[in-house]
Amino acid sequence: MYPTISDLIFDLTGLNIPLPIQSFGFMMAISFLLAAYTLSLELKRKEGLGLIKPVTIKTLIGEKASLTELLISFSIGFIVGYKLLYAFTHYTEFVADTQGVLLSSEGSFLGGLLGGALGAYLKYREKDRQKLAKPEWLSEEIHPYQLVGNITIIAAVSGLVGAKIFHNLENLDDFAKDPWGSLISFSGLTMYGGLILGAVAVIYYGKKNNISPLHLTDSAAPGLMLSYGTGRIGCHVSGDGDWGIVNTHAKPAWLEFLPDWIWSYQYPHNVLSEGIPIPGCEGRHCMMLPEPVFPTPFYEAVICIGLFFVLWSLRKHISIPGVLFSVYLIFNGVERFFIEKIRVNTKYHISGHAITQAEIISVVLIILGIIGIIIFRKMAKNRNTSLT
């Protein structure tokens, strides 16, 4: 396992380069970039087909920087400087506990003042260069694909919040023991919480900018599946606890050509430092699971990246808005429902049956996907009938 990018570099090159980059966080960033890229391609394609259109907005230009703008820029600069200078002067601590340092109250007041002053100055200079004798309204045409950056940020923030909320709801005992630690930890993220809250936020933003929710969700569907798959690579590589149940069965003969870890794995050097000590290992992350488990993050990565290619190939053959996203919901639900059978997770006991939060949501997604296909196909049929 490689809890940090530094661990990976050391294993590949023998060079010990301390970097404040966790493997899981790195793969999450890659996942958001891939989702943004595929979304941009689809929005451009749909605009080229005339299915979605650019929106015209009016912007007042030529005004000098307002006090509010300067204060906002100062505040942002202060926060960045407050943390940045502290991280630089406490680099060893920053590398050892990156998120702890970033989310703590520790920082450099001098760095904050310098960062705030620089932020306010840059905003003042920007507005001063654009200043006109008489401010005027400028009409600008914004294409949907030009909003992908904003959509990605909204999805990232709301998705992370949703993932933490759903995880803590699923693990209330752990949350009660350490509320702050549970909130700031980047481990313990429930995918469905991120999907639900992120989707709501992105659809709301899209509607505000005149992007059809159905075309927006269809455009996002392949990238959502891809980013989930690449995100699971981060879970597997870092060993963040999303592994499967104990698997001490012998590897089947038909899998003999594959490495043993694909069948069962003890996740040595996992980022949670969970399990038993690794003989001869010194330093951080020197633990491995006492018994091998199913490497479910790896399975999900392979399955979901494969399903991305299926959705990507279907996107040009499905012309009814909303159907592709409905297919995505079905794929997502079926994949997650069955992987839960060999995955470690908190179980609820309902009418004598043990079921996980993800199983409940995955069944709901499958049902919604089936209903969506039926409804959207019927709507399209009714539109065609009315035109004839």
C-alpha positions in Angstrom: 0.0 0.0 0.0 1.0 3.6 -0.6 -0.7 5.9 1.9 1.1 8.9 0.4 2.6 9.8 -2.9 6.0 9.9 -1.1 5.6 6.2 -0.3 5.0 5.4 -4.0 8.0 7.5 -5.1 10.2 5.8 -2.5 9.1 2.3 -3.6 9.7 3.1 -7.3 13.0 5.1 -7.0 14.4 4.7 -3.5 14.2 8.5 -3.1 12.6 9.8 0.1 10.9 13.0 -0.9 8.4 14.1 1.8 5.3 15.5 0.1 2.0 16.5 1.8 0.0 14.5 -0.8 -2.1 11.5 0.2 -2.7 8.8 -2.4 -6.5 8.9 -1.8 -6.7 12.6 -2.1 -4.5 12.6 -5.2 -6.8 10.0 -6.9 -9.9 12.0 -5.9 -8.5 15.0 -7.6 -7.8 12.9 -10.7 -11.3 11.6 -10.6 -12.8 15.1 -10.5 -10.7 16.2 -13.4 -11.7 13.1 -15.5 -15.4 13.8 -14.7 -15.0 17.4 -15.7 -13.2 16.5 -18.9 -15.9 14.0 -20.1 -18.7 16.4 -19.0 -17.1 19.2 -21.1 -16.9 16.9 -24.1 -20.5 15.9 -23.8 -21.8 19.4 -23.3 -19.9 20.5 -26.4 -21.4 17.6 -28.4 -24.9 18.4 -27.2 -24.5 22.1 -28.0 -23.3 21.1 -31.5 -26.5 19.1 -32.0 -28.6 22.0 -30.8 -29.9 20.1 -27.7 -28.6 22.8 -25.3 -27.8 26.4 -26.0 -25.6 29.1 -24.6 -27.0 31.7 -22.3 -26.4 35.5 -22.5 -25.5 37.3 -19.3 -25.0 41.0 -18.6 -22.0 42.1 -16.6 -21.3 45.6 -15.3 -17.7 46.5 -16.2 -15.5 49.5 -15.5 -16.4 50.0 -11.9 -13.6 50.4 -9.3 -13.1 47.8 -6.7 -15.8 47.9 -4.0 -15.1 47.7 -0.3 -16.9 44.3 -0.2 -14.7 42.9 -3.0 -11.6 44.1 -1.3 -12.7 42.6 2.0 -13.5 39.3 0.4 -10.2 39.2 -1.4 -8.4 40.1 1.8 -10.2 37.4 3.8 -9.4 34.7 1.2 -5.8 35.8 1.0 -5.6 35.9 4.8 -6.7 32.3 5.2 -4.3 31.1 2.5 -1.4 33.0 3.9 -2.3 32.0 7.5 -2.0 28.4 6.6 0.7 28.5 3.9 3.4 30.2 5.9 2.7 27.9 8.9 2.9 24.8 6.7 6.2 26.1 5.3 7.7 26.7 8.7 6.3 23.4 10.1 6.8 21.3 7.0 7.6 18.0 8.8 4.3 18.4 10.8 2.5 19.3 7.6 3.7 16.2 5.8 2.9 14.0 8.7 -0.7 15.3 9.2 -1.7 17.4 6.2 -5.4 17.5 6.8 -5.0 18.0 10.5 -2.8 21.1 10.0 -5.1 22.5 7.3 -8.2 22.1 9.4 -6.8 23.1 12.7 -6.7 26.7 14.1 -2.9 26.7 13.9 -1.4 29.2 11.5 0.8 32.2 11.0 -0.8 35.6 11.7 2.0 37.3 9.8 1.4 35.0 6.8 -2.3 35.9 7.0 -1.6 39.6 6.9 0.8 39.3 4.0 -1.6 37.0 2.1 -4.6 39.3 2.8 -2.8 42.4 1.7 -1.6 40.7 -1.5 -5.2 39.4 -2.2 -6.7 42.9 -1.7 -4.0 44.5 -3.8 -4.4 42.1 -6.7 -8.2 42.7 -6.7 -7.6 46.5 -6.7 -5.2 46.3 -9.6 -7.5 44.0 -11.6 -10.4 46.4 -11.2 -8.2 49.4 -11.8 -7.0 48.1 -15.1 -10.6 47.6 -16.2 -11.9 50.9 -14.9 -13.9 53.1 -17.3 -14.9 56.8 -17.1 -18.5 55.5 -17.2 -19.2 51.9 -16.2 -21.2 50.0 -18.8 -23.1 46.7 -19.1 -21.5 44.1 -21.3 -23.5 41.3 -22.8 -21.6 38.0 -23.0 -22.6 34.6 -24.4 -21.7 31.8 -22.0 -21.5 28.3 -23.4 -22.5 25.4 -21.0 -19.1 23.8 -21.3 -17.5 27.0 -20.0 -19.3 26.4 -16.7 -17.7 23.0 -16.2 -15.1 24.5 -13.8 -17.8 25.9 -11.6 -19.8 22.7 -11.8 -16.8 20.7 -10.7 -16.1 22.9 -7.7 -19.8 22.7 -6.7 -19.8 18.9 -7.1 -16.6 18.5 -5.2 -17.6 20.6 -2.2 -21.3 19.4 -2.0 -20.2 15.9 -2.7 -17.6 15.8 0.1 -20.2 17.3 2.5 -22.8 14.7 1.5 -20.3 11.9 1.7 -19.3 12.9 5.3 -23.0 13.4 6.4 -24.1 9.9 5.1 -21.0 8.2 6.6 -21.5 9.7 10.0 -25.2 8.8 9.9 -24.2 5.3 9.2 -21.6 5.3 12.0 -23.2 7.3 14.8 -21.2 5.5 17.5 -17.9 6.6 16.0 -19.2 10.1 15.5 -20.3 10.3 19.1 -16.8 9.3 20.3 -14.9 11.8 18.2 -17.2 14.3 16.4 -14.5 16.7 15.2 -12.2 13.9 14.1 -15.0 12.2 12.2 -15.8 15.5 10.4 -12.3 16.5 9.3 -11.1 13.0 8.4 -10.9 12.3 4.7 -11.3 8.7 5.3 -14.9 7.5 5.9 -16.7 8.9 2.9 -20.0 7.4 1.7 -20.2 7.5 -2.0 -24.0 7.7 -2.2 -24.1 10.7 0.1 -21.7 12.5 -2.2 -23.7 11.4 -5.3 -27.1 12.6 -3.9 -26.0 15.9 -2.5 -23.6 16.6 -5.3 -26.3 15.9 -7.9 -28.8 18.2 -6.2 -26.4 21.1 -6.1 -25.2 20.7 -9.7 -28.7 20.4 -11.1 -29.7 23.5 -9.2 -26.7 25.4 -10.6 -27.4 24.1 -14.1 -31.1 25.2 -14.0 -29.9 28.7 -12.9 -27.8 28.8 -16.0 -30.5 27.5 -18.4 -29.0 24.0 -18.8 -31.7 21.3 -19.0 -31.4 18.9 -16.0 -31.9 15.9 -18.2 -29.2 16.8 -20.7 -26.9 17.8 -17.8 -27.3 14.5 -16.0 -27.0 12.5 -19.2 -23.8 14.4 -20.0 -22.4 13.7 -16.5 -23.4 10.0 -16.4 -20.3 8.4 -18.1 -17.9 10.7 -16.2 -19.6 9.8 -12.9 -19.0 6.2 -13.5 -15.4 6.7 -14.5 -14.6 9.0 -11.6 -16.1 6.5 -9.2 -13.8 3.8 -10.6 -10.7 5.9 -10.5 -11.6 7.0 -7.0 -11.8 3.4 -5.9 -8.2 3.0 -7.1 -7.3 5.6 -4.5 -9.2 3.6 -1.8 -7.3 0.4 -2.8 -3.8 2.0 -3.1 -4.1 3.8 0.2 -6.0 1.1 2.1 -8.6 3.4 3.5 -10.9 0.7 5.0 -13.2 0.1 2.1 -12.1 -3.4 1.8 -14.1 -6.6 1.8 -14.9 -9.3 4.3 -12.3 -11.9 5.4 -11.4 -14.3 2.6 -9.3 -17.3 3.6 -10.5 -19.5 0.8 -8.0 -20.9 -1.7 -7.7 -19.0 -4.9 -9.8 -20.7 -7.6 -7.8 -22.5 -10.3 -9.3 -20.2 -13.0 -7.6 -17.2 -11.3 -4.2 -18.8 -11.1 -2.7 -16.6 -13.8 -3.5 -13.5 -11.6 -1.5 -12.2 -8.6 -2.7 -13.5 -5.2 -3.6 -10.1 -4.0 -6.4 -9.9 -6.5 -8.2 -12.7 -4.7 -7.3 -11.9 -1.1 -5.1 -9.2 0.5 -4.0 -8.0 3.9 -3.5 -4.4 3.0 0.0 -3.9 4.4 0.9 -0.2 5.3 -2.7 0.8 5.1 -3.4 4.5 5.8 -5.6 3.7 8.8 -2.8 1.8 10.5 -5.3 -0.9 11.2 -4.5 -4.5 12.1 -1.3 -6.1 13.4 2.3 -4.9 13.2 4.4 -5.7 10.2 7.6 -7.5 11.3 10.7 -5.3 10.8 8.7 -2.2 9.7 9.5 1.1 11.4 7.8 4.4 11.2 4.2 5.3 10.2 1.8 2.9 8.5 3.4 -0.3 9.7 0.3 -2.3 10.1 -1.6 -4.9 8.1 -4.8 -6.8 8.5 -4.5 -10.0 10.6 -6.4 -12.0 7.9 -6.7 -11.5 4.2 -9.9 -9.9 2.8 -11.5 -9.4 -0.6 -9.9 -6.4 -2.3 -13.4 -4.9 -3.1 -12.1 -1.4 -4.1 -10.0 -3.0 -6.8 -13.1 -5.0 -8.0 -15.2 -1.8 -8.1 -12.5 0.1 -10.0 -12.3 -2.6 -12.7 -16.1 -2.9 -13.0 -16.9 0.8 -13.0 -14.2 1.8 -15.4 -15.6 -1.0 -17.7 -19.1 0.4 -17.2 -17.8 3.8 -18.2 -16.8 2.5 -21.6 -20.3 0.9 -22.0 -22.0 4.2 -21.1 -19.6 6.2 -23.3 -20.4 3.9 -26.3 -24.2 4.2 -25.6 -24.3 8.0 -25.3 -24.6 8.6 -29.1 -27.2 5.8 -29.5 -29.6 7.0 -26.8 -31.5 10.1 -28.0 -34.2 10.4 -25.4 -33.2 12.8 -22.6 -32.9 11.3 -19.2 -32.5 7.7 -20.4 -28.7 7.5 -20.3 -28.7 8.8 -16.7 -31.4 6.2 -15.8 -29.2 3.5 -17.3 -26.3 4.8 -15.1 -28.5 4.6 -12.0 -29.3 1.0 -12.8 -25.6 0.1 -13.5 -24.5 1.9 -10.3 -27.2 0.3 -8.2 -26.6 -3.3 -9.4 -22.8 -3.0 -9.1 -23.0 -1.6 -5.6 -25.7 -4.0 -4.4 -23.7 -7.1 -5.2 -20.3 -5.8 -4.1 -21.9 -5.1 -0.7 -22.3 -8.9 -0.2 -18.5 -9.2 0.2 -17.7 -5.8 1.6 -17.3 -4.6 5.2 -20.0 -2.2 6.2 -22.3 -1.2 9.0 -25.5 -3.3 8.8 -29.0 -2.3 9.8 -31.3 -5.0 11.1 -34.8 -4.7 9.6 -37.5 -7.3 10.2 -34.8 -9.9 11.0 -32.7 -9.1 7.9 -29.3 -7.5 7.9 -28.9 -4.8 5.3 -26.5 -2.0 4.7 -27.2 1.7 3.9 -25.6 1.2 0.5 -27.9 -1.8 -0.3 -31.0 0.2 0.5 -29.9 3.2 -1.6 -28.7 0.9 -4.5 -32.1 -0.8 -4.7 -33.8 2.7 -4.7 -31.4 3.7 -7.6 -32.3 0.6 -9.6 -36.0 1.3 -9.2 -35.6 5.0 -10.1 -33.6 4.0 -13.1 -36.2 1.6 -14.4 -39.0 4.1 -13.7 -37.0 6.8 -15.4 -36.5 4.8 -18.6 -40.3 4.0 -18.7 -41.3 7.6 -18.1 -38.8 9.3 -20.4 -39.6 6.9 -23.2 -43.3 7.5 -22.7 -42.7 11.3 -22.7 -40.7 11.1 -25.9 -43.5 8.9 -27.6 -46.1 11.4 -26.6 -44.1 14.3 -28.0 -43.6 12.5 -31.3 -47.4 11.7 -31.4 -48.3 15.3 -30.8 -46.0 16.4 -33.7 -47.7 14.1 -36.2 
